[in-house]
């Protein structure tokens, strides 16, 4: 006779104390040794997690209320080992996944323990007593807790999962069905305060992003050779010191005496390092340079009180490597220092992350998941043309299996990322740091100061801290180099973090086609790269990710342009240009998006409204009322958006306002002033530009229409 378990494959048998927490078919091989047993008080979830940048969670059962611990433990094991029925998922329109990712499993169990703690305060010591009425009270408490709507929705979903998996366990507790699952969650959710998703994050301010990217690229392009050479020399010296630590030789003693002779007589500063923030005698450096044993150095130190002398007259520990890097045209160091190289290496890796994360549009975990060899040099095609560099790597956010369950290992992206030159340079530097085939941000390689347990890449929390440290170093270096204008100011919206680079790239591409001088070339290259990815050999599959984010930003930017034009016109301002009247009509019918989230599908449809979208072009000092068949910036008429960095004078899509005309005259004056101090033929070109700007401003004044004239 068949048992109930045999008839229902989604019901799991009861585990015993030695049953593995993670079943064999779900175990990640490199973390298999961490798999716990059911009775253990700590359950590492690393055996479920293969994403190299994901945090390695563990479940500490001592944090779960004692009276509810065994009940929650059984449901937790059931969730890790099982999956929800397809019928259960179908009834909820895909709101839940059959199985959670390892990272989310830890978060969900934390939510269950928080419920258990609250139940104990209510003198409830079994899940059977937690019926729908009790869950209703808890749901109202969550609603009024001050958490965001998204956070409360996540908690409610986690508690629904507790009820669902309890029904699949071999010994159900009988916890009640959450009322939000039966009646909907609206009554338990706080009001939405703002847009959610990636385009709700604030982009990094231009005054912050500009110098940050300049310094990151400088580290890669100008200073990396020096830093890597210094790091190799530092390791060589350290290896000699370690090999000779307990091997005293006469030659080592002679070299030591010779090296420290001037130091001992007070004629030279003491080579110093730092220990707990205080100057100390640079023991390892001296051992490595001289080949002396540790005991020989220590005896000389004690006899001549060199540690005390280091505090009074500390000196550098220069490395015998050439300095080739320049900052503002001058060598950036007289010599690189033994003590400085670990910090410089740390900042070099951070700089590479900033360049890759910002100039590819990758998500942070995608940047951290790149491996050596992911961006090979392109081979020439049959006609001998060299294509773009492509990054073939993994995406994690949308990686799912056939059943829709999240894949922690990620999947290789169907459409490779396009890498512009600064990104390729950053990857090449990282490939010089890590061995072939390894993660470019391998934790074991980049954790220079202290080797920590664990595998995978640097974690997002570590990278956030490294970016803040990099900014501090940059600002100190800018001051030391006499470059106060290259300081990275604080961002008005808080810490830089790792997730804002992607939004910032989309924001700048959509709104600043010319951008700051330091950034304009990169934005222009990124525009071209994105266009290539879309129109090249990848088809419509690439119209997602960063492309959608750029579209969302463009929609918001064009809506602001329409609103500004409408406001200026209503206030008595004048507009001119061949598309002036059509632009006014478009402005009147453009919706506002204040505080609203723009969805990707809507953004694509919005931008495809030929002749109804207004693009601000602050570099050309005009507005483009884009209509494909009139656009001189593109002759093929294929794209849905203008090429704002290729504006053509005389185009039929041009619109100008009084503010544009005033700015044209100011720019003309600047060109004239520069021409006075510039040799020919450049000065002639500057004067011609000034004449052209004044002619465009005069044409605006002569042809402008105002609200009164339009009404007449």
PEPE-V664042 format. One record per residue. N is the residue number from 1. RES is the residue in one letter. SS is DSSP state (A for helix, B for strand, O for the rest). PHI is phi in degrees with one decimal (NA if undefined). PSI is psi in degrees with one decimal (* if undefined). Layout:
{{N;RES;SS;PHI;PSI} {N;RES;SS;PHI;PSI}}
This chain:
{{1;X;O;NA;131.5} {2;X;O;-73.2;142.2} {3;X;O;-86.4;167.8} {4;X;A;-62.6;-35.5} {5;X;A;-66.4;-38.1} {6;X;A;-68.8;-31.9} {7;X;A;-77.5;-24.1} {8;X;O;-120.6;97.4} {9;X;O;-66.7;-13.6} {10;X;O;-87.0;-12.5} {11;X;O;-86.6;130.3} {12;X;O;-101.7;149.4} {13;X;O;-70.9;163.9} {14;X;O;-73.0;127.9} {15;X;O;-75.3;159.7} {16;X;O;-108.1;172.5} {17;X;O;-56.9;-25.8} {18;X;O;-99.6;2.6} {19;X;O;-63.4;137.6} {20;X;B;-64.3;142.8} {21;X;O;-68.8;-46.2} {22;X;O;-105.1;126.5} {23;X;O;-67.2;155.0} {24;X;A;-57.6;-37.1} {25;X;A;-74.2;-11.2} {26;X;A;-106.5;-5.2} {27;X;O;-73.7;131.8} {28;X;O;-78.9;124.3} {29;X;A;-54.8;-43.5} {30;X;A;-70.1;-14.2} {31;X;A;-115.7;13.6} {32;X;A;-59.9;-33.5} {33;X;A;-67.4;-12.7} {34;X;A;-92.8;-3.0} {35;X;O;-64.2;126.6} {36;X;O;-90.8;174.4} {37;X;B;-104.8;158.2} {38;X;O;-54.9;-39.1} {39;X;O;-80.8;-8.8} {40;X;O;-64.4;149.8} {41;X;O;-84.5;-11.1} {42;X;B;-129.0;127.2} {43;X;B;-112.8;99.6} {44;X;B;-66.3;136.3} {45;X;O;-98.7;3.2} {46;X;A;-55.0;-34.7} {47;X;A;-60.4;-13.5} {48;X;A;-97.2;-9.5} {49;X;O;-114.7;119.2} {50;X;O;-116.2;-12.0} {51;X;O;-60.0;118.9} {52;X;O;-63.8;-25.7} {53;X;O;-100.3;1.1} {54;X;O;-76.8;147.2} {55;X;O;-68.7;141.4} {56;X;O;-90.7;99.5} {57;X;O;-78.6;155.8} {58;X;B;-138.2;148.5} {59;X;B;-101.4;120.6} {60;X;B;-104.0;106.0} {61;X;A;-70.2;-15.3} {62;X;A;-66.4;-18.1} {63;X;A;-83.0;-6.5} {64;X;O;-93.1;135.1} {65;X;O;-50.8;133.1} {66;X;A;-57.9;-39.9} {67;X;A;-69.5;-22.8} {68;X;A;-109.2;-0.6} {69;X;A;-60.8;-49.2} {70;X;A;-69.3;-33.2} {71;X;A;-66.4;-45.8} {72;X;A;-68.7;-34.8} {73;X;A;-60.2;-43.7} {74;X;A;-65.8;-41.5} {75;X;A;-66.5;-36.7} {76;X;A;-62.7;-44.9} {77;X;A;-63.0;-39.2} {78;X;A;-63.2;-40.7} {79;X;A;-66.0;-41.9} {80;X;A;-66.8;-37.5} {81;X;A;-92.2;-21.2} {82;X;O;-114.4;-166.0} {83;X;O;-154.8;157.0} {84;X;O;-72.0;150.7} {85;X;O;-66.3;144.0} {86;X;A;-57.9;-35.8} {87;X;A;-64.6;-37.7} {88;X;A;-62.9;-42.9} {89;X;A;-69.0;-40.8} {90;X;A;-62.3;-37.6} {91;X;A;-65.8;-19.7} {92;X;O;-108.8;17.2} {93;X;O;53.9;39.5} {94;X;O;75.3;15.9} {95;X;O;-70.8;-23.3} {96;X;O;-119.8;152.9} {97;X;O;-99.6;152.5} {98;X;O;-62.7;-36.6} {99;X;O;-140.6;139.6} {100;X;O;-83.5;156.5} {101;X;O;-68.9;156.3} {102;X;A;-56.8;-39.8} {103;X;A;-62.0;-41.5} {104;X;A;-74.9;-25.8} {105;X;A;-60.9;-43.9} {106;X;A;-62.1;-43.5} {107;X;A;-60.6;-43.3} {108;X;A;-65.5;-42.8} {109;X;A;-64.9;-31.7} {110;X;A;-63.0;-36.6} {111;X;A;-67.1;-37.9} {112;X;A;-65.5;-41.5} {113;X;A;-65.7;-36.5} {114;X;A;-63.5;-40.2} {115;X;A;-61.7;-43.6} {116;X;A;-59.2;-41.6} {117;X;A;-62.2;-42.5} {118;X;A;-65.5;-39.5} {119;X;A;-62.1;-39.3} {120;X;A;-63.0;-35.9} {121;X;A;-66.5;-21.6} {122;X;O;-93.3;8.2} {123;X;O;62.2;35.2} {124;X;O;-108.6;120.4} {125;X;O;-120.8;16.2} {126;X;O;-149.0;144.9} {127;X;A;-67.5;-22.4} {128;X;A;-61.7;-30.1} {129;X;A;-83.6;-4.2} {130;X;O;-92.6;82.2} {131;X;O;-89.2;-174.0} {132;X;A;-61.1;-33.7} {133;X;A;-65.3;-42.4} {134;X;A;-65.1;-42.1} {135;X;A;-65.8;-32.5} {136;X;A;-59.6;-45.8} {137;X;A;-62.6;-42.0} {138;X;A;-65.8;-38.9} {139;X;A;-61.7;-41.7} {140;X;A;-65.2;-37.1} {141;X;A;-63.1;-41.2} {142;X;A;-63.6;-42.4} {143;X;A;-58.4;-37.4} {144;X;O;-97.5;12.0} {145;X;O;-79.3;-12.4} {146;X;O;92.5;-3.8} {147;X;O;-71.8;158.1} {148;X;O;-68.4;162.5} {149;X;A;-59.6;-43.5} {150;X;A;-62.5;-41.5} {151;X;A;-64.8;-45.2} {152;X;A;-63.5;-40.1} {153;X;A;-62.7;-37.2} {154;X;A;-66.7;-40.5} {155;X;A;-64.6;-44.5} {156;X;A;-60.7;-41.3} {157;X;A;-62.7;-39.2} {158;X;A;-64.3;-36.9} {159;X;A;-74.8;-31.4} {160;X;A;-61.5;-38.8} {161;X;A;-65.3;-35.2} {162;X;A;-60.1;-47.1} {163;X;A;-64.8;-42.0} {164;X;A;-66.0;-44.7} {165;X;A;-75.7;-24.7} {166;X;A;-60.5;-36.4} {167;X;O;-70.3;-19.3} {168;X;O;-95.9;-3.6} {169;X;O;-80.8;161.1} {170;X;O;-71.9;-15.9} {171;X;O;-138.8;76.6} {172;X;O;-60.3;142.5} {173;X;O;-83.5;-26.4} {174;X;O;89.1;22.0} {175;X;O;-56.9;144.6} {176;X;O;-70.2;157.6} {177;X;O;-72.0;128.8} {178;X;O;-60.0;132.4} {179;X;A;-62.4;-27.9} {180;X;A;-70.4;-22.4} {181;X;A;-75.7;-33.5} {182;X;A;-84.3;-38.0} {183;X;A;-113.5;-4.0} {184;X;O;99.7;157.4} {185;X;O;-95.7;-5.0} {186;X;A;-55.2;-39.2} {187;X;A;-70.3;-12.5} {188;X;A;-111.2;4.7} {189;X;O;-110.0;135.1} {190;X;O;-67.9;163.4} {191;X;O;-63.3;144.4} {192;X;O;-70.5;127.4} {193;X;O;-91.1;-27.1} {194;X;O;-164.0;178.4} {195;X;O;-64.5;150.5} {196;X;O;-111.9;174.8} {197;X;O;89.3;-174.6} {198;X;A;-63.4;-35.0} {199;X;A;-85.5;14.5} {200;X;A;-94.7;-15.3} {201;X;O;-73.4;143.0} {202;X;O;-75.4;131.7} {203;X;O;-67.5;155.9} {204;X;O;-68.9;138.3} {205;X;O;-64.2;146.8} {206;X;A;-58.1;-39.9} {207;X;A;-68.6;-18.8} {208;X;A;-91.5;-48.1} {209;X;A;-67.5;-35.0} {210;X;A;-57.4;-64.2} {211;X;A;-65.8;-29.2} {212;X;A;-62.7;-45.8} {213;X;A;-68.9;-37.1} {214;X;A;-58.3;-47.0} {215;X;A;-70.0;-37.9} {216;X;A;-62.5;-44.4} {217;X;A;-69.6;-33.5} {218;X;A;-63.4;-42.6} {219;X;A;-58.6;-41.6} {220;X;A;-74.6;-49.1} {221;X;A;-83.6;-34.9} {222;X;A;-108.7;-30.0} {223;X;A;-112.3;-13.5} {224;X;A;-60.1;-42.1} {225;X;A;-59.4;-43.7} {226;X;A;-64.4;-44.0} {227;X;A;-66.0;-43.1} {228;X;A;-67.7;-38.0} {229;X;A;-65.5;-40.9} {230;X;A;-66.1;-37.2} {231;X;A;-67.0;-39.8} {232;X;A;-63.0;-41.1} {233;X;A;-68.8;-37.9} {234;X;A;-61.2;-43.8} {235;X;A;-66.6;-36.9} {236;X;A;-62.0;-46.0} {237;X;A;-63.6;-43.5} {238;X;A;-64.9;-38.6} {239;X;A;-64.5;-40.6} {240;X;A;-62.6;-44.2} {241;X;A;-60.6;-41.1} {242;X;A;-69.1;-41.2} {243;X;A;-64.8;-37.1} {244;X;O;-98.0;11.1} {245;X;O;-52.9;-43.5} {246;X;O;-115.3;18.1} {247;X;O;-117.5;96.4} {248;X;O;-86.5;130.0} {249;X;O;-131.0;156.7} {250;X;A;-65.5;-36.4} {251;X;A;-67.6;-38.1} {252;X;A;-64.5;-41.9} {253;X;A;-64.6;-40.2} {254;X;A;-65.3;-43.5} {255;X;A;-64.1;-36.7} {256;X;A;-65.1;-47.5} {257;X;A;-60.9;-41.4} {258;X;A;-66.0;-42.8} {259;X;A;-66.6;-38.6} {260;X;A;-95.1;3.7} {261;X;A;-56.9;-50.6} {262;X;A;-69.5;-29.8} {263;X;A;-68.0;-44.4} {264;X;A;-65.8;-36.7} {265;X;O;-81.6;0.0} {266;X;O;82.2;8.9} {267;X;O;-85.9;-8.1} {268;X;O;-141.6;151.2} {269;X;O;-67.1;161.3} {270;X;B;-87.6;125.4} {271;X;B;-58.9;118.6} {272;X;B;-122.9;149.9} {273;X;B;-123.3;-167.4} {274;X;B;-129.2;132.2} {275;X;B;-126.0;115.6} {276;X;O;53.1;41.8} {277;X;O;80.4;2.6} {278;X;B;-116.6;145.6} {279;X;B;-60.9;140.6} {280;X;B;-143.2;158.5} {281;X;B;-65.7;132.1} {282;X;O;-79.0;75.4} {283;X;A;-61.2;-51.3} {284;X;A;-63.5;-41.7} {285;X;A;-60.1;-46.4} {286;X;A;-67.2;-41.0} {287;X;A;-60.6;-44.4} {288;X;A;-68.1;-37.0} {289;X;A;-70.6;-37.0} {290;X;A;-99.1;-21.0} {291;X;O;78.9;11.5} {292;X;O;-76.8;154.9} {293;X;O;-78.6;162.2} {294;X;A;-60.8;-40.9} {295;X;A;-63.7;-40.6} {296;X;A;-62.1;-42.6} {297;X;A;-67.5;-42.5} {298;X;A;-64.1;-40.6} {299;X;A;-64.5;-42.5} {300;X;A;-66.4;-37.9} {301;X;A;-61.8;-47.2} {302;X;A;-65.8;-41.6} {303;X;A;-64.9;-38.4} {304;X;A;-107.3;9.4} {305;X;O;52.0;50.2} {306;X;A;-72.0;-29.3} {307;X;A;-63.5;-44.2} {308;X;A;-64.8;-39.6} {309;X;A;-65.2;-32.7} {310;X;A;-64.2;-31.9} {311;X;A;-73.2;-27.9} {312;X;A;-88.0;-38.9} {313;X;O;-140.1;66.7} {314;X;B;-67.0;142.5} {315;X;B;-125.7;172.3} {316;X;O;-78.4;171.2} {317;X;O;-123.2;73.3} {318;X;B;-68.0;149.4} {319;X;O;-104.5;144.5} {320;X;O;-86.4;66.7} {321;X;O;-132.6;143.3} {322;X;O;-70.0;146.6} {323;X;O;-101.2;114.3} {324;X;O;-111.7;-18.9} {325;X;O;-72.1;144.7} {326;X;B;-121.8;143.6} {327;X;B;-126.3;124.2} {328;X;O;55.0;35.8} {329;X;O;83.4;0.4} {330;X;B;-123.9;152.6} {331;X;B;-56.1;136.4} {332;X;O;-82.3;-12.8} {333;X;O;-146.7;148.6} {334;X;O;-71.5;-41.7} {335;X;O;-155.7;149.2} {336;X;O;-84.2;148.9} {337;X;B;-107.9;140.2} {338;X;O;-53.0;-39.8} {339;X;O;-75.9;-20.6} {340;X;O;-88.9;-22.1} {341;X;A;-63.3;-38.2} {342;X;A;-59.8;-39.9} {343;X;A;-66.4;-42.6} {344;X;A;-64.5;-38.8} {345;X;A;-64.8;-39.2} {346;X;A;-62.3;-44.7} {347;X;A;-70.4;-29.8} {348;X;A;-64.6;-43.4} {349;X;A;-63.9;-39.3} {350;X;A;-65.1;-42.4} {351;X;A;-60.3;-40.3} {352;X;A;-64.1;-39.0} {353;X;A;-64.4;-43.5} {354;X;A;-59.7;-46.2} {355;X;A;-62.1;-47.0} {356;X;A;-68.1;-43.8} {357;X;A;-67.6;-36.0} {358;X;A;-83.6;-39.6} {359;X;A;-100.0;13.4} {360;X;A;-118.1;-25.6} {361;X;O;82.1;9.9} {362;X;O;-67.4;152.5} {363;X;O;-73.3;156.8} {364;X;A;-55.2;-44.2} {365;X;A;-68.7;-24.6} {366;X;A;-73.0;-38.9} {367;X;A;-63.3;-43.1} {368;X;A;-71.9;-15.5} {369;X;O;-91.1;-0.9} {370;X;O;-68.3;147.6} {371;X;B;-119.1;156.9} {372;X;O;-55.9;132.2} {373;X;O;93.1;1.0} {374;X;O;-73.5;-16.3} {375;X;O;-129.8;72.4} {376;X;O;-69.4;156.4} {377;X;O;-66.2;134.7} {378;X;O;-68.7;144.9} {379;X;O;-87.9;147.1} {380;X;B;-66.2;146.0} {381;X;O;-82.0;-170.2} {382;X;O;-62.1;-25.3} {383;X;O;-94.3;3.8} {384;X;O;85.0;5.6} {385;X;O;-83.1;139.1} {386;X;B;-94.6;123.7} {387;X;O;-81.9;-170.9} {388;X;O;-80.4;155.9} {389;X;B;-72.0;134.9} {390;X;B;-121.3;139.9} {391;X;B;-101.9;116.7} {392;X;O;-103.3;110.8} {393;X;O;-151.5;-164.0} {394;X;B;-109.7;148.1} {395;X;B;-114.2;150.0} {396;X;O;-121.2;-35.6} {397;X;O;-59.4;-43.0} {398;X;O;-105.9;17.3} {399;X;O;-80.5;114.5} {400;X;B;-136.4;158.6} {401;X;O;-89.1;-170.9} {402;X;O;-60.8;-32.3} {403;X;O;-88.2;3.1} {404;X;O;86.9;7.3} {405;X;O;-81.9;144.2} {406;X;B;-66.7;138.7} {407;X;O;-103.7;110.1} {408;X;O;-63.0;-31.2} {409;X;O;-71.8;-12.7} {410;X;O;76.9;175.2} {411;X;B;-133.9;148.9} {412;X;B;-66.2;133.3} {413;X;O;-66.2;130.9} {414;X;O;-57.2;-42.4} {415;X;O;-104.7;114.1} {416;X;O;-64.9;152.2} {417;X;B;-74.4;143.7} {418;X;B;-88.3;130.2} {419;X;B;-108.6;120.0} {420;X;O;-83.5;171.6} {421;X;A;-53.7;-46.7} {422;X;A;-59.5;-34.1} {423;X;A;-69.3;-44.2} {424;X;A;-58.6;-43.5} {425;X;A;-61.1;-41.7} {426;X;A;-64.2;-42.3} {427;X;A;-64.5;-39.3} {428;X;A;-65.0;-37.3} {429;X;A;-64.7;-44.9} {430;X;A;-62.3;-35.4} {431;X;A;-69.2;-20.1} {432;X;A;-80.8;-16.5} {433;X;A;-91.7;-39.2} {434;X;O;-108.1;154.0} {435;X;O;-66.8;162.0} {436;X;O;-58.8;137.3} {437;X;O;83.0;-9.0} {438;X;O;-88.0;163.6} {439;X;B;-59.0;136.8} {440;X;O;-64.9;-27.0} {441;X;O;-114.1;39.0} {442;X;B;-52.3;125.6} {443;X;A;-59.0;-38.9} {444;X;A;-67.8;-25.4} {445;X;A;-89.6;-41.8} {446;X;A;-85.4;-15.0} {447;X;O;-79.7;76.3} {448;X;O;-75.7;-38.1} {449;X;O;-73.7;-37.1} {450;X;O;-149.9;130.0} {451;X;O;-79.4;123.1} {452;X;O;-112.2;155.0} {453;X;O;-68.0;150.8} {454;X;O;124.1;166.9} {455;X;O;-126.2;178.9} {456;X;O;89.6;-161.5} {457;X;B;-93.9;176.4} {458;X;O;-57.0;145.4} {459;X;O;-88.5;160.8} {460;X;A;-60.8;-38.6} {461;X;A;-63.4;-39.5} {462;X;A;-66.4;-40.5} {463;X;A;-67.6;-36.7} {464;X;A;-59.4;-44.0} {465;X;A;-65.9;-40.2} {466;X;A;-64.3;-35.7} {467;X;A;-66.5;-42.0} {468;X;A;-63.3;-40.5} {469;X;A;-65.1;-38.1} {470;X;A;-62.7;-42.5} {471;X;A;-61.3;-42.9} {472;X;A;-61.5;-43.1} {473;X;A;-64.5;-43.7} {474;X;A;-57.4;-45.6} {475;X;A;-67.8;-35.7} {476;X;A;-66.1;-42.6} {477;X;A;-67.6;-40.3} {478;X;A;-61.0;-40.9} {479;X;A;-66.3;-42.8} {480;X;A;-66.5;-31.2} {481;X;O;-87.9;-0.3} {482;X;O;71.0;37.7} {483;X;O;-124.0;63.8} {484;X;A;-61.4;-25.9} {485;X;A;-74.9;-7.5} {486;X;A;-105.5;12.7} {487;X;O;-67.6;144.7} {488;X;O;-92.0;106.6} {489;X;O;-74.7;158.2} {490;X;O;-61.1;142.9} {491;X;O;-76.1;135.9} {492;X;O;-62.9;-18.1} {493;X;O;-104.5;15.5} {494;X;O;109.6;-159.3} {495;X;O;-64.9;153.0} {496;X;O;-67.3;-44.5} {497;X;O;66.3;-161.0} {498;X;O;-119.5;-22.6} {499;X;O;-88.1;-10.2} {500;X;A;-87.0;-12.8} {501;X;A;-62.0;-44.8} {502;X;A;-62.7;-44.9} {503;X;A;-64.9;-38.8} {504;X;A;-64.9;-40.8} {505;X;A;-60.3;-47.6} {506;X;A;-61.7;-41.2} {507;X;A;-62.1;-47.3} {508;X;A;-68.6;-39.9} {509;X;A;-63.5;-40.3} {510;X;A;-75.1;-31.9} {511;X;A;-116.7;-18.9} {512;X;O;-130.1;70.1} {513;X;O;-61.3;-29.6} {514;X;O;-92.5;-38.6} {515;X;O;60.5;-173.8} {516;X;O;-65.3;151.1} {517;X;A;-55.4;-40.0} {518;X;A;-66.7;-23.5} {519;X;A;-107.7;-19.5} {520;X;A;-57.3;-43.6} {521;X;A;-61.8;-41.9} {522;X;A;-67.4;-40.7} {523;X;A;-64.1;-40.6} {524;X;A;-62.5;-43.7} {525;X;A;-63.9;-38.6} {526;X;A;-66.3;-38.1} {527;X;A;-58.5;-48.4} {528;X;A;-62.5;-42.2} {529;X;A;-63.4;-43.1} {530;X;A;-65.7;-40.7} {531;X;A;-63.0;-39.4} {532;X;A;-63.3;-41.5} {533;X;A;-63.8;-36.3} {534;X;A;-75.9;-46.8} {535;X;A;-96.7;-5.0} {536;X;O;-76.5;-134.6} {537;X;O;-89.5;16.0} {538;X;O;-107.8;-14.4} {539;X;A;63.1;-155.3} {540;X;A;-73.3;-11.5} {541;X;A;-60.8;-26.1} {542;X;A;-86.4;-1.6} {543;X;O;-82.2;62.6} {544;X;O;-153.7;-170.6} {545;X;O;59.2;-125.6} {546;X;A;-63.9;-30.1} {547;X;A;-63.4;-45.6} {548;X;A;-63.9;-38.5} {549;X;A;-65.7;-39.5} {550;X;A;-61.9;-42.6} {551;X;A;-60.0;-43.1} {552;X;A;-61.2;-44.6} {553;X;A;-64.1;-38.6} {554;X;A;-64.7;-40.9} {555;X;A;-59.6;-47.5} {556;X;A;-62.1;-41.0} {557;X;A;-66.3;-43.9} {558;X;A;-69.0;-32.5} {559;X;A;-65.8;-39.3} {560;X;A;-65.8;-39.2} {561;X;A;-61.2;-44.7} {562;X;A;-62.9;-42.3} {563;X;A;-64.8;-41.6} {564;X;A;-64.1;-42.4} {565;X;A;-62.6;-43.3} {566;X;A;-61.3;-43.8} {567;X;A;-66.1;-43.3} {568;X;A;-62.7;-42.5} {569;X;A;-66.8;-42.9} {570;X;A;-66.0;-24.6} {571;X;O;-87.3;6.2} {572;X;O;101.0;1.6} {573;X;O;-73.0;160.9} {574;X;O;-108.8;153.6} {575;X;B;-131.6;155.5} {576;X;B;-143.3;177.0} {577;X;O;113.1;157.7} {578;X;O;-61.9;-22.0} {579;X;O;-109.5;20.0} {580;X;A;-61.6;-51.4} {581;X;A;-67.3;-39.3} {582;X;A;-65.1;-35.3} {583;X;A;-65.6;-39.6} {584;X;A;-61.0;-42.7} {585;X;A;-63.5;-42.3} {586;X;A;-64.5;-40.2} {587;X;A;-62.7;-38.6} {588;X;A;-66.7;-25.5} {589;X;O;-109.1;14.2} {590;X;O;-92.4;126.6} {591;X;O;-72.1;159.9} {592;X;O;-97.2;148.7} {593;X;O;-124.5;33.5} {594;X;O;-63.2;118.2} {595;X;O;70.7;11.9} {596;X;O;-107.9;152.7} {597;X;O;-89.6;135.3} {598;X;O;-98.4;123.0} {599;X;O;-82.6;153.0} {600;X;A;-62.0;-45.1} {601;X;A;-62.5;-42.3} {602;X;A;-63.8;-40.3} {603;X;A;-60.7;-43.0} {604;X;A;-63.8;-42.0} {605;X;A;-68.1;-38.8} {606;X;A;-61.9;-46.8} {607;X;A;-72.7;-17.5} {608;X;O;-83.4;1.7} {609;X;O;-77.1;86.4} {610;X;O;-59.1;123.2} {611;X;O;87.4;4.8} {612;X;O;-123.1;4.5} {613;X;B;-114.3;132.4} {614;X;B;-108.1;124.5} {615;X;B;-112.0;124.8} {616;X;B;-79.4;136.2} {617;X;B;-127.6;86.8} {618;X;O;-65.4;-23.0} {619;X;O;-75.6;-40.0} {620;X;O;-86.8;-7.0} {621;X;O;56.7;60.0} {622;X;B;-163.2;171.0} {623;X;B;-113.7;137.6} {624;X;B;-102.7;114.6} {625;X;B;-90.2;93.1} {626;X;B;-74.0;121.2} {627;X;O;-132.2;122.9} {628;X;A;-55.9;-46.3} {629;X;A;-73.5;-7.1} {630;X;A;-109.7;-4.3} {631;X;O;-77.6;119.2} {632;X;O;-83.4;-11.6} {633;X;O;-76.5;-14.1} {634;X;O;-148.9;124.2} {635;X;O;-89.2;-17.9} {636;X;O;-83.9;-18.1} {637;X;O;65.2;29.2} {638;X;O;-95.5;-43.5} {639;X;O;-70.2;151.5} {640;X;O;-87.9;-7.7} {641;X;O;-131.8;154.7} {642;X;O;-77.0;162.1} {643;X;O;-95.2;90.2} {644;X;A;-68.4;-24.5} {645;X;A;-87.4;8.9} {646;X;A;-128.7;36.0} {647;X;O;-61.3;139.4} {648;X;O;-115.8;126.7} {649;X;O;-62.4;135.5} {650;X;O;93.5;3.1} {651;X;O;-67.0;144.6} {652;X;O;-74.9;-2.5} {653;X;O;-97.1;1.2} {654;X;B;-76.7;138.5} {655;X;B;-135.0;137.7} {656;X;B;-130.5;151.0} {657;X;B;-113.8;173.2} {658;X;A;-58.2;-37.7} {659;X;A;-63.6;-38.3} {660;X;A;-63.7;-42.4} {661;X;A;-63.2;-42.0} {662;X;A;-63.3;-41.4} {663;X;A;-67.4;-33.6} {664;X;A;-61.8;-41.0} {665;X;A;-69.2;-38.2} {666;X;A;-63.2;-43.5} {667;X;A;-65.7;-35.8} {668;X;A;-62.2;-42.4} {669;X;A;-61.6;-39.8} {670;X;A;-64.0;-42.6} {671;X;A;-60.3;-41.9} {672;X;A;-63.9;-42.6} {673;X;A;-64.6;-40.5} {674;X;A;-67.3;-34.6} {675;X;A;-63.7;-32.8} {676;X;A;-61.1;-34.7} {677;X;O;-105.5;15.3} {678;X;O;-121.1;133.7} {679;X;O;-71.1;160.3} {680;X;O;-69.4;152.6} {681;X;O;-89.2;1.5} {682;X;A;-63.6;-39.1} {683;X;A;-62.8;-35.4} {684;X;A;-64.3;-39.9} {685;X;A;-66.2;-38.0} {686;X;A;-64.7;-42.1} {687;X;A;-65.5;-36.1} {688;X;A;-65.8;-39.9} {689;X;A;-63.8;-39.9} {690;X;A;-62.3;-44.1} {691;X;A;-61.8;-40.6} {692;X;A;-65.3;-43.1} {693;X;A;-62.6;-42.2} {694;X;A;-67.5;-36.3} {695;X;A;-64.5;-39.6} {696;X;A;-66.7;-38.0} {697;X;A;-67.2;-41.4} {698;X;A;-64.0;-40.6} {699;X;A;-62.2;-37.5} {700;X;A;-62.2;-47.9} {701;X;A;-60.3;-35.9} {702;X;A;-78.3;-24.5} {703;X;A;-117.7;0.0} {704;X;O;-60.7;146.3} {705;X;B;-117.3;146.9} {706;X;O;-116.9;176.9} {707;X;A;-59.9;-41.1} {708;X;A;-65.3;-42.4} {709;X;A;-68.0;-37.5} {710;X;A;-65.9;-37.7} {711;X;A;-68.0;-36.1} {712;X;O;-70.1;*}}
